[in-house]
Structure formats: structure tokens, C-alpha cells
């Protein structure tokens, strides 16, 4: 009986240690990109890589609006391949329909790996109201 209790305690300890190392948290993060600066876009790709390595099961959305839409435009993006790579790993890139209309962008030029939201800022607010963490991308 003592051996069984010992094994149970050991198993419980291993489970607790594994959970403590992973933080035991499920992260839900919405990031806002409003910068058209390609250095910001490159920096964001590094951040996404680091975040995905640290918390592979997190839910993450990158909402692009204003000049930040340049990152999702096939004729302007210098990180299109990385956007596709991260999209394939479960990171959602979202283009703002209001920005597309306002800036008279061609919706067909938005990277195929991106999705759409009617109003980027409203989507961000709704995510925050649902308990998601907010991060502004850029420097």
C-alpha cells in the first residue's frame, strides 16, 4: 500500500511540475498593428516566433488596420512568407474592411492567409471584453 501511495504521489508531483513549467495557462492574445514601417513588420515576426515557442498552444490574432494593412497586402508586404508560415501554425491575421475601403485598397491583394473583420478596432475591443490580452505591435 505504501508503494502505491508513493507512486501516486510521484505521479501527482510530475503532473504538477509539468503544469508549473508550462505556466498552466491558456493565453488568448490580440495584437494591433497600425504601422506601415517594414522594420516593425520584421520585429513583429520575431515576436510571434518567440511567443509561439514559449506558449505553443496560445490563441493569437494580429489585427491590421490603417498603415498596418501594408503588411497584409501582396504587392507591399516584405513578410508575406512569414505571415503564411505563422498562419499555418494557427496565428490569425485579420485585415480591417474599413481600412480597405478608406484607403481604396484592392481586397483581392490581401494575402490569402489573412481573414477579414469589419472594423479592426471594434474587433480588438470585443476581444478585450471577452478576456483576451491586448498588445500593441511596434516600437
Secondary structure, 3 states (H helix, E strand, C coil): CHHHHHHHHHHHHHHHHHHHHCCCCCCEEEEEECCCCHHHHHHHHHHHHHHHHHCCCCEEEEEECHHHHHHHECCCCCCHHHHHHHHHCCCEEEEEHHHHHHCCCCHHHECCCCEEECCHHHHHHHHHHCCCEEEECCC
